[in-house]
């Protein structure tokens, strides 16, 4: 399997994942109070928007690379 075929498949998978999950989120712990042995923490959730346009572009480029690789072979 050639390098361009691997890159095409990776772009297709990334594009599908980006279209399926428009928002990625992760949780961090934040220290609110620190009084000696007493510590109070708060979980804070952050959301990172992933543009569906970028997922569509990655998917289209991956399919284009796959088609170009098959025509060349």
C-alpha positions, 0 to 999 in steps of 0.5 A: 500500500503506497503512501498516498493511499495511506494518506487518503484513507487517513484523511477520509477517516478524519473527515468522517470523524469531524463530520460526526463530532462537531464539538469536542469537549474535555474536562479539567480540574480547577482548584477553588479553595486550598486551606491546608488539608482541605482542598476544594476542586471544581470540574470545568468542561471546555468545548472546542468547535470543529468546523464541519466545513473542515471535515468535508474538505478533508473527506473530499481531499481524501477521496480525490487522492484515492481516485487519483491513486487508482487512475495512476495505477 
